[in-house]
Every structure is written in structure tokens, then in C-alpha cells.
Amino acid sequence: MPESDFVRFLKSSPTAYHAAREIRERLSFADLHEKDRWKLEPGKSYCVTRGDSLVVAFRLPKKTPEKSTLLASHLDSPALKLKPHPESSSHDIGLLSTENYGAPLLHTWLDRDLKIAGRVTLKNGTTQLVCLDKFPISIPNLAIHLNRDVTEKGLIVHKQDHLKIPFTLKFHEHALEKQIGLGPLLGTDLFLVSAEEPALLGFEQDLLAAYRLDNLSSAYACLEAMKNSKVSEHTLQMAIFWDHEEIGSTSYVGAGSLFIDQLLERIIGNREDLFRLKSQSLCLSVDVGHGFHPNFSDKYDPANSPEMGKGVMVKFNANQKYATDSLHAAHLIQLAEAKKIPIQKQANRSDIPTGSTVGSIMAANVGIPTLDIGIPCWAMHSIRETVALKDMEALTALLEASL
């Protein structure tokens, strides 16, 4: 079977930095820089990047913007990140130390082929993306003979002691810098990523397993919708690819910043028209959700559990962990039904708190009604997650129809 375009996107995006570059290249929109004075033309498409990992693409309507549709996803994933001074040794074994980025499912990172990827800052102050494909590494587990009760009590992974990476049997300093081969480095933002390629699963090959489906599945659907949509008469179309969602979004490149509010003001030109546009706009926050898992049915609400392969999920939460309200959800559901796109509703068990997305953060910061949607996913935050291909198709179709 030929490799799908989505799989190619996944393989080109081992980190948020690589994904941001891939998105810019695939869109081929005119680049804008925050420091420049902008001269925007009706009907044209533009792209703004901040910090190598936040990308915003937008297309101006042919006439005066009267409303806007925003698609928001994120490019980062739970991971293990190398510390600023990662190298150490024990019994002459060279080790790289890590810390948790977000909340990775730690035991899934053991006994896996891994590689190092991310961004480095060179001595001249410029940055460069790297991916050490040719030098796989691994974090070995402990033999069961030395941990006899692991199958009954479960594996406890100590974040400081158990997640060091052996890289050589004879320690030598500056090994990582030499392996990267770009000369002295002023700084690094390097992550461990899975070296295992995406794969189709099941007798019907209707499931896809890969690293970083949370949330590159959503980012890809937003990218495709933006790329394939047509210029509108009066609607400003925008796709936002945030970083740092997995660690709370409170950063220069995260949804907790005022970047989008300021960007909209630069596009519209005056605050009165901006406020009028916001009142007619809608943001779709797109992130994966927990698909019903038949082995753990007691973890789901019986009437509100989205199923794999049954379409896009609209996420609800009484405490606004998700930004969805029934009024705006009704409009989206009607659109999906009119386009014959499968759609379902999701809410957690009342005794199990849900996670969060960029949705409520953006709704508060930008002042635009927001819906949280996505597709069901198994093993979220594992190094190997699973989604259904039919759901990917439904999500892309719904986002295209929304623009």
C-alpha cells in the first residue's frame, strides 16, 4: 500500500519545530514577520511564525472581513526532553539525563528504539533543526528477576533515576555535541522521539498507530482544511498551530499568550471593527479525545463515550475544561449532518476529571466563542497512540466545511 500523505507528515514532524517547518513548506503562503510593517491584500494568504514552533496561517476574504473562523491545534506532544547539561556516567557507561515534558505515559518509553531531535542554537546565535536518525538509543527496562512483583504491582518509573539513556560503554565528554556535528552549541531544545514508523493495524487496516497522533492528527486536518479551502467573500480564515499545550500553554508560543488577539488587531486595523468581527466569529479547538476502550469500559460514561471510527467528537465539560456550549455546538452538528459527516458527543465520567486543551484559554483571551472537537484516540500520551482512518477523514471534511 502506498504511503499516505498523513504518514509522510508524521515522519517529517518528530518535534514541534519540525512540524512547524513542514506546515510552512506545505502551505507556501507569503511569510510575514512580526517586526515588519504589514501590507495585506484582499484574497491573499499569509503565514506568521514565532519562536520556530508557533505557526499561524490566514487567508483574507475578497472584501471587508465581517467574521472569522479559526482552527486551533497544537504541535507539541508529551515527551522526554534532554536537560541542558545531559551527559554523565556510571561505571564508565555514558548516560544522557532527561526530564518529563508534559505527562508522557512513562512505561511506554522503555525498551523502545528512540532518536534525538529538536532545535539547537549555534555559536553565531542562529538556530538549526536536527534529527539524529542514524544513531538510535534506548532506555532498558529492569529484568523481572530483579523486580519480581512488577506484574502484580505494576511498574514504577522514577523520573530522575530510571529515565537516563545509555549512549556508550566508554564515557567521553561532549559526545552529543560531536554527534550533532555543528560545532559549539550555545543551547539545545532536544527531545527523545520514537524511531518506530507509523503503521496500519487490524485485519481491515483501518487503524493507524504512531507517535505524536496527539496532536498531529488534528494539526494535519487543520492544515489540509486551510490548504484546500477557497477564498471567502467576507470570512477571515485562520489556522493556528500552537506549541506548549502539553505543559499548560503559558508561554510566548502558547495559547496563553495574547498573540492571536494582537494578530487579529493588526489584520483588521481598528478596534471597533475588530470587536464587531469577534462577535460574529467562531473558533474550533481541535485535539484528540479518549475513544472508548473495550478493555477498560468502567472508565467511561455509558452514554457519552465516543467510539473509534464513528466520526468527529464534540467535547463537553460542565467546568469549562472544554469551551463547548450547546448553542454553538448545535450549529456545528447541523453542518455535519447536512454534509453527511459522522459526529458524536463526548463527556467524561463525573468521577474522572478530564484533561484540557487550548479551547477555554483562547475563548477567554481572544473573546471568540469556541468549541472543543477532535477524534477518538487510544493510549493517549503513550509513545504509540492509535486513531481510526475514517475519523481522520471525517475531521478534515468537517473543518473544510467550517471554513
Secondary structure as a PSIPRED ss2 file (coil, helix, strand):
# PSIPRED VFORMAT (PSIPRED V4.0)

   1 M C   1.000  0.000  0.000
   2 P C   1.000  0.000  0.000
   3 E C   1.000  0.000  0.000
   4 S C   1.000  0.000  0.000
   5 D H   0.000  1.000  0.000
   6 F H   0.000  1.000  0.000
   7 V H   0.000  1.000  0.000
   8 R H   0.000  1.000  0.000
   9 F H   0.000  1.000  0.000
  10 L H   0.000  1.000  0.000
  11 K H   0.000  1.000  0.000
  12 S C   1.000  0.000  0.000
  13 S C   1.000  0.000  0.000
  14 P C   1.000  0.000  0.000
  15 T C   1.000  0.000  0.000
  16 A H   0.000  1.000  0.000
  17 Y H   0.000  1.000  0.000
  18 H H   0.000  1.000  0.000
  19 A H   0.000  1.000  0.000
  20 A H   0.000  1.000  0.000
  21 R H   0.000  1.000  0.000
  22 E H   0.000  1.000  0.000
  23 I H   0.000  1.000  0.000
  24 R H   0.000  1.000  0.000
  25 E H   0.000  1.000  0.000
  26 R H   0.000  1.000  0.000
  27 L H   0.000  1.000  0.000
  28 S C   1.000  0.000  0.000
  29 F C   1.000  0.000  0.000
  30 A E   0.000  0.000  1.000
  31 D E   0.000  0.000  1.000
  32 L E   0.000  0.000  1.000
  33 H C   1.000  0.000  0.000
  34 E C   1.000  0.000  0.000
  35 K C   1.000  0.000  0.000
  36 D C   1.000  0.000  0.000
  37 R C   1.000  0.000  0.000
  38 W C   1.000  0.000  0.000
  39 K C   1.000  0.000  0.000
  40 L C   1.000  0.000  0.000
  41 E C   1.000  0.000  0.000
  42 P C   1.000  0.000  0.000
  43 G C   1.000  0.000  0.000
  44 K C   1.000  0.000  0.000
  45 S E   0.000  0.000  1.000
  46 Y E   0.000  0.000  1.000
  47 C E   0.000  0.000  1.000
  48 V E   0.000  0.000  1.000
  49 T E   0.000  0.000  1.000
  50 R E   0.000  0.000  1.000
  51 G C   1.000  0.000  0.000
  52 D C   1.000  0.000  0.000
  53 S C   1.000  0.000  0.000
  54 L E   0.000  0.000  1.000
  55 V E   0.000  0.000  1.000
  56 V E   0.000  0.000  1.000
  57 A E   0.000  0.000  1.000
  58 F E   0.000  0.000  1.000
  59 R E   0.000  0.000  1.000
  60 L C   1.000  0.000  0.000
  61 P C   1.000  0.000  0.000
  62 K C   1.000  0.000  0.000
  63 K C   1.000  0.000  0.000
  64 T C   1.000  0.000  0.000
  65 P C   1.000  0.000  0.000
  66 E C   1.000  0.000  0.000
  67 K E   0.000  0.000  1.000
  68 S E   0.000  0.000  1.000
  69 T E   0.000  0.000  1.000
  70 L E   0.000  0.000  1.000
  71 L E   0.000  0.000  1.000
  72 A E   0.000  0.000  1.000
  73 S E   0.000  0.000  1.000
  74 H E   0.000  0.000  1.000
  75 L C   1.000  0.000  0.000
  76 D C   1.000  0.000  0.000
  77 S C   1.000  0.000  0.000
  78 P C   1.000  0.000  0.000
  79 A E   0.000  0.000  1.000
  80 L E   0.000  0.000  1.000
  81 K E   0.000  0.000  1.000
  82 L E   0.000  0.000  1.000
  83 K E   0.000  0.000  1.000
  84 P E   0.000  0.000  1.000
  85 H E   0.000  0.000  1.000
  86 P E   0.000  0.000  1.000
  87 E E   0.000  0.000  1.000
  88 S E   0.000  0.000  1.000
  89 S E   0.000  0.000  1.000
  90 S E   0.000  0.000  1.000
  91 H C   1.000  0.000  0.000
  92 D C   1.000  0.000  0.000
  93 I E   0.000  0.000  1.000
  94 G E   0.000  0.000  1.000
  95 L E   0.000  0.000  1.000
  96 L E   0.000  0.000  1.000
  97 S E   0.000  0.000  1.000
  98 T E   0.000  0.000  1.000
  99 E E   0.000  0.000  1.000
 100 N E   0.000  0.000  1.000
 101 Y E   0.000  0.000  1.000
 102 G C   1.000  0.000  0.000
 103 A C   1.000  0.000  0.000
 104 P C   1.000  0.000  0.000
 105 L C   1.000  0.000  0.000
 106 L H   0.000  1.000  0.000
 107 H H   0.000  1.000  0.000
 108 T H   0.000  1.000  0.000
 109 W H   0.000  1.000  0.000
 110 L C   1.000  0.000  0.000
 111 D C   1.000  0.000  0.000
 112 R C   1.000  0.000  0.000
 113 D C   1.000  0.000  0.000
 114 L E   0.000  0.000  1.000
 115 K E   0.000  0.000  1.000
 116 I E   0.000  0.000  1.000
 117 A E   0.000  0.000  1.000
 118 G E   0.000  0.000  1.000
 119 R E   0.000  0.000  1.000
 120 V E   0.000  0.000  1.000
 121 T E   0.000  0.000  1.000
 122 L E   0.000  0.000  1.000
 123 K C   1.000  0.000  0.000
 124 N C   1.000  0.000  0.000
 125 G C   1.000  0.000  0.000
 126 T C   1.000  0.000  0.000
 127 T E   0.000  0.000  1.000
 128 Q E   0.000  0.000  1.000
 129 L E   0.000  0.000  1.000
 130 V E   0.000  0.000  1.000
 131 C E   0.000  0.000  1.000
 132 L C   1.000  0.000  0.000
 133 D C   1.000  0.000  0.000
 134 K C   1.000  0.000  0.000
 135 F C   1.000  0.000  0.000
 136 P C   1.000  0.000  0.000
 137 I E   0.000  0.000  1.000
 138 S C   1.000  0.000  0.000
 139 I C   1.000  0.000  0.000
 140 P C   1.000  0.000  0.000
 141 N C   1.000  0.000  0.000
 142 L C   1.000  0.000  0.000
 143 A C   1.000  0.000  0.000
 144 I H   0.000  1.000  0.000
 145 H H   0.000  1.000  0.000
 146 L H   0.000  1.000  0.000
 147 N C   1.000  0.000  0.000
 148 R C   1.000  0.000  0.000
 149 D C   1.000  0.000  0.000
 150 V H   0.000  1.000  0.000
 151 T H   0.000  1.000  0.000
 152 E H   0.000  1.000  0.000
 153 K H   0.000  1.000  0.000
 154 G C   1.000  0.000  0.000
 155 L C   1.000  0.000  0.000
 156 I C   1.000  0.000  0.000
 157 V C   1.000  0.000  0.000
 158 H C   1.000  0.000  0.000
 159 K C   1.000  0.000  0.000
 160 Q C   1.000  0.000  0.000
 161 D C   1.000  0.000  0.000
 162 H C   1.000  0.000  0.000
 163 L C   1.000  0.000  0.000
 164 K C   1.000  0.000  0.000
 165 I E   0.000  0.000  1.000
 166 P E   0.000  0.000  1.000
 167 F E   0.000  0.000  1.000
 168 T E   0.000  0.000  1.000
 169 L C   1.000  0.000  0.000
 170 K C   1.000  0.000  0.000
 171 F C   1.000  0.000  0.000
 172 H C   1.000  0.000  0.000
 173 E C   1.000  0.000  0.000
 174 H C   1.000  0.000  0.000
 175 A H   0.000  1.000  0.000
 176 L H   0.000  1.000  0.000
 177 E H   0.000  1.000  0.000
 178 K H   0.000  1.000  0.000
 179 Q H   0.000  1.000  0.000
 180 I H   0.000  1.000  0.000
 181 G C   1.000  0.000  0.000
 182 L C   1.000  0.000  0.000
 183 G C   1.000  0.000  0.000
 184 P C   1.000  0.000  0.000
 185 L E   0.000  0.000  1.000
 186 L E   0.000  0.000  1.000
 187 G E   0.000  0.000  1.000
 188 T E   0.000  0.000  1.000
 189 D E   0.000  0.000  1.000
 190 L E   0.000  0.000  1.000
 191 F E   0.000  0.000  1.000
 192 L E   0.000  0.000  1.000
 193 V E   0.000  0.000  1.000
 194 S E   0.000  0.000  1.000
 195 A C   1.000  0.000  0.000
 196 E C   1.000  0.000  0.000
 197 E C   1.000  0.000  0.000
 198 P C   1.000  0.000  0.000
 199 A E   0.000  0.000  1.000
 200 L E   0.000  0.000  1.000
 201 L E   0.000  0.000  1.000
 202 G C   1.000  0.000  0.000
 203 F C   1.000  0.000  0.000
 204 E C   1.000  0.000  0.000
 205 Q C   1.000  0.000  0.000
 206 D C   1.000  0.000  0.000
 207 L E   0.000  0.000  1.000
 208 L E   0.000  0.000  1.000
 209 A E   0.000  0.000  1.000
 210 A E   0.000  0.000  1.000
 211 Y C   1.000  0.000  0.000
 212 R C   1.000  0.000  0.000
 213 L H   0.000  1.000  0.000
 214 D H   0.000  1.000  0.000
 215 N H   0.000  1.000  0.000
 216 L H   0.000  1.000  0.000
 217 S H   0.000  1.000  0.000
 218 S H   0.000  1.000  0.000
 219 A H   0.000  1.000  0.000
 220 Y H   0.000  1.000  0.000
 221 A H   0.000  1.000  0.000
 222 C H   0.000  1.000  0.000
 223 L H   0.000  1.000  0.000
 224 E H   0.000  1.000  0.000
 225 A H   0.000  1.000  0.000
 226 M H   0.000  1.000  0.000
 227 K H   0.000  1.000  0.000
 228 N H   0.000  1.000  0.000
 229 S C   1.000  0.000  0.000
 230 K C   1.000  0.000  0.000
 231 V C   1.000  0.000  0.000
 232 S C   1.000  0.000  0.000
 233 E C   1.000  0.000  0.000
 234 H C   1.000  0.000  0.000
 235 T E   0.000  0.000  1.000
 236 L E   0.000  0.000  1.000
 237 Q E   0.000  0.000  1.000
 238 M E   0.000  0.000  1.000
 239 A E   0.000  0.000  1.000
 240 I E   0.000  0.000  1.000
 241 F E   0.000  0.000  1.000
 242 W E   0.000  0.000  1.000
 243 D C   1.000  0.000  0.000
 244 H C   1.000  0.000  0.000
 245 E H   0.000  1.000  0.000
 246 E H   0.000  1.000  0.000
 247 I H   0.000  1.000  0.000
 248 G C   1.000  0.000  0.000
 249 S C   1.000  0.000  0.000
 250 T C   1.000  0.000  0.000
 251 S C   1.000  0.000  0.000
 252 Y C   1.000  0.000  0.000
 253 V C   1.000  0.000  0.000
 254 G C   1.000  0.000  0.000
 255 A C   1.000  0.000  0.000
 256 G C   1.000  0.000  0.000
 257 S C   1.000  0.000  0.000
 258 L C   1.000  0.000  0.000
 259 F H   0.000  1.000  0.000
 260 I H   0.000  1.000  0.000
 261 D H   0.000  1.000  0.000
 262 Q H   0.000  1.000  0.000
 263 L H   0.000  1.000  0.000
 264 L H   0.000  1.000  0.000
 265 E H   0.000  1.000  0.000
 266 R H   0.000  1.000  0.000
 267 I H   0.000  1.000  0.000
 268 I H   0.000  1.000  0.000
 269 G C   1.000  0.000  0.000
 270 N C   1.000  0.000  0.000
 271 R H   0.000  1.000  0.000
 272 E H   0.000  1.000  0.000
 273 D H   0.000  1.000  0.000
 274 L H   0.000  1.000  0.000
 275 F H   0.000  1.000  0.000
 276 R H   0.000  1.000  0.000
 277 L H   0.000  1.000  0.000
 278 K H   0.000  1.000  0.000
 279 S H   0.000  1.000  0.000
 280 Q C   1.000  0.000  0.000
 281 S C   1.000  0.000  0.000
 282 L E   0.000  0.000  1.000
 283 C E   0.000  0.000  1.000
 284 L E   0.000  0.000  1.000
 285 S E   0.000  0.000  1.000
 286 V E   0.000  0.000  1.000
 287 D C   1.000  0.000  0.000
 288 V C   1.000  0.000  0.000
 289 G E   0.000  0.000  1.000
 290 H E   0.000  0.000  1.000
 291 G C   1.000  0.000  0.000
 292 F C   1.000  0.000  0.000
 293 H C   1.000  0.000  0.000
 294 P H   0.000  1.000  0.000
 295 N H   0.000  1.000  0.000
 296 F H   0.000  1.000  0.000
 297 S H   0.000  1.000  0.000
 298 D H   0.000  1.000  0.000
 299 K H   0.000  1.000  0.000
 300 Y C   1.000  0.000  0.000
 301 D C   1.000  0.000  0.000
 302 P C   1.000  0.000  0.000
 303 A C   1.000  0.000  0.000
 304 N C   1.000  0.000  0.000
 305 S C   1.000  0.000  0.000
 306 P C   1.000  0.000  0.000
 307 E C   1.000  0.000  0.000
 308 M C   1.000  0.000  0.000
 309 G C   1.000  0.000  0.000
 310 K C   1.000  0.000  0.000
 311 G C   1.000  0.000  0.000
 312 V E   0.000  0.000  1.000
 313 M E   0.000  0.000  1.000
 314 V E   0.000  0.000  1.000
 315 K E   0.000  0.000  1.000
 316 F C   1.000  0.000  0.000
 317 N C   1.000  0.000  0.000
 318 A C   1.000  0.000  0.000
 319 N C   1.000  0.000  0.000
 320 Q C   1.000  0.000  0.000
 321 K C   1.000  0.000  0.000
 322 Y C   1.000  0.000  0.000
 323 A C   1.000  0.000  0.000
 324 T C   1.000  0.000  0.000
 325 D C   1.000  0.000  0.000
 326 S H   0.000  1.000  0.000
 327 L H   0.000  1.000  0.000
 328 H H   0.000  1.000  0.000
 329 A H   0.000  1.000  0.000
 330 A H   0.000  1.000  0.000
 331 H H   0.000  1.000  0.000
 332 L H   0.000  1.000  0.000
 333 I H   0.000  1.000  0.000
 334 Q H   0.000  1.000  0.000
 335 L H   0.000  1.000  0.000
 336 A H   0.000  1.000  0.000
 337 E H   0.000  1.000  0.000
 338 A H   0.000  1.000  0.000
 339 K C   1.000  0.000  0.000
 340 K C   1.000  0.000  0.000
 341 I C   1.000  0.000  0.000
 342 P C   1.000  0.000  0.000
 343 I E   0.000  0.000  1.000
 344 Q E   0.000  0.000  1.000
 345 K E   0.000  0.000  1.000
 346 Q E   0.000  0.000  1.000
 347 A C   1.000  0.000  0.000
 348 N C   1.000  0.000  0.000
 349 R C   1.000  0.000  0.000
 350 S C   1.000  0.000  0.000
 351 D C   1.000  0.000  0.000
 352 I C   1.000  0.000  0.000
 353 P C   1.000  0.000  0.000
 354 T C   1.000  0.000  0.000
 355 G C   1.000  0.000  0.000
 356 S C   1.000  0.000  0.000
 357 T C   1.000  0.000  0.000
 358 V C   1.000  0.000  0.000
 359 G H   0.000  1.000  0.000
 360 S H   0.000  1.000  0.000
 361 I H   0.000  1.000  0.000
 362 M H   0.000  1.000  0.000
 363 A H   0.000  1.000  0.000
 364 A H   0.000  1.000  0.000
 365 N H   0.000  1.000  0.000
 366 V H   0.000  1.000  0.000
 367 G C   1.000  0.000  0.000
 368 I C   1.000  0.000  0.000
 369 P C   1.000  0.000  0.000
 370 T E   0.000  0.000  1.000
 371 L E   0.000  0.000  1.000
 372 D E   0.000  0.000  1.000
 373 I E   0.000  0.000  1.000
 374 G E   0.000  0.000  1.000
 375 I C   1.000  0.000  0.000
 376 P E   0.000  0.000  1.000
 377 C E   0.000  0.000  1.000
 378 W E   0.000  0.000  1.000
 379 A C   1.000  0.000  0.000
 380 M C   1.000  0.000  0.000
 381 H C   1.000  0.000  0.000
 382 S C   1.000  0.000  0.000
 383 I C   1.000  0.000  0.000
 384 R C   1.000  0.000  0.000
 385 E E   0.000  0.000  1.000
 386 T E   0.000  0.000  1.000
 387 V E   0.000  0.000  1.000
 388 A E   0.000  0.000  1.000
 389 L H   0.000  1.000  0.000
 390 K H   0.000  1.000  0.000
 391 D H   0.000  1.000  0.000
 392 M H   0.000  1.000  0.000
 393 E H   0.000  1.000  0.000
 394 A H   0.000  1.000  0.000
 395 L H   0.000  1.000  0.000
 396 T H   0.000  1.000  0.000
 397 A H   0.000  1.000  0.000
 398 L H   0.000  1.000  0.000
 399 L H   0.000  1.000  0.000
 400 E H   0.000  1.000  0.000
 401 A H   0.000  1.000  0.000
 402 S H   0.000  1.000  0.000
 403 L C   1.000  0.000  0.000
